[in-house]
Structure formats: C-alpha cells, structure tokens
Amino acid sequence: MTLTDAGALVALLDADDLYHAACVAAAQRLPAGPLLTTWVCFTEAMYLLGTVGGYGIKQLCGASAPQGVWCCTT
C-alpha cells in the first residue's frame, strides 16, 4: 500500500498532465498494492479531474476503487 495525494492521482489519470509520464513511471516502480489516500485528497482529485476530463474520468476513478486500485481513509 502506498500513500498518495491529489496531485499524484490527477497526474496518473490525466494523460495531458505535465507530470503524467513521471508519475506513471514512478507508479510502475512501486510495490504491488493499492494506493492509499484520504477522502479530502480523493475529493480534490475528483474536482480537478472533472475540470479537465469531465464526467467520464470521474467514472473511471469511481469504478477503480472497488477493484482495489486505491482506497480512502480518514
């Protein structure tokens, strides 16, 4: 399990983000397991992704959570 913040989530999911390639490369070097974040960071990421990717990218994020891609904590 790896702790992450909103910026990394946005960069991983938004191919047009300036740091997308660097975050994808870093994520590939992480140990297998979900990304852990807080609800505050997840909410911020959803807001930011909604402004660039619209509803479709929010659906992708929501659909990934039950599959163990990431989990949120308080």
C-alpha positions in Angstrom: 0.0 0.0 0.0 1.4 3.4 -1.0 0.2 6.8 0.4 -0.6 9.3 -2.3 -2.1 12.8 -2.6 -4.4 14.5 -5.1 -1.6 15.8 -7.3 -0.3 12.3 -8.0 -3.8 10.9 -8.6 -4.5 13.6 -11.1 -1.2 13.2 -12.9 -1.7 9.4 -13.1 -5.1 9.7 -14.6 -4.8 12.8 -16.8 -2.6 11.9 -19.8 -2.3 15.7 -20.6 -0.9 16.5 -17.2 2.7 17.8 -17.2 3.8 15.2 -14.7 1.8 12.2 -16.1 4.8 10.3 -17.6 6.9 10.8 -14.5 4.0 9.6 -12.2 3.3 6.6 -14.4 7.0 5.7 -14.3 7.2 6.1 -10.6 4.0 4.1 -10.0 5.4 1.2 -12.1 8.3 1.0 -9.6 6.1 0.8 -6.6 5.4 -2.5 -4.8 2.2 -4.1 -5.8 -0.8 -3.0 -3.9 -3.4 -0.2 -3.7 -2.8 3.5 -3.5 -4.0 4.9 -0.1 -5.3 8.4 0.1 -7.6 10.4 2.2 -11.2 11.4 1.3 -10.0 15.0 1.2 -7.4 14.2 -1.4 -9.7 12.0 -3.3 -12.4 14.7 -3.4 -9.8 17.3 -4.6 -8.6 14.9 -7.3 -12.2 14.3 -8.5 -12.8 18.0 -8.7 -9.6 18.7 -10.6 -10.2 15.8 -13.0 -13.7 16.9 -13.6 -12.5 20.2 -14.8 -10.1 18.6 -17.4 -11.7 15.2 -18.2 -15.3 15.7 -17.4 -17.7 13.0 -16.1 -16.0 10.1 -17.9 -12.8 10.4 -16.0 -14.7 10.6 -12.7 -16.5 7.4 -13.6 -13.1 5.7 -14.3 -11.9 6.8 -10.8 -15.1 5.6 -9.1 -15.0 2.3 -10.9 -11.4 1.6 -9.9 -12.0 2.0 -6.2 -13.9 -1.3 -5.7 -11.2 -3.2 -7.6 -8.5 -2.3 -5.1 -6.7 0.3 -7.2 -6.9 2.7 -4.3 -8.6 3.1 -1.0 -9.5 6.1 1.1 -9.1 6.7 4.8 -9.9 9.4 7.3 
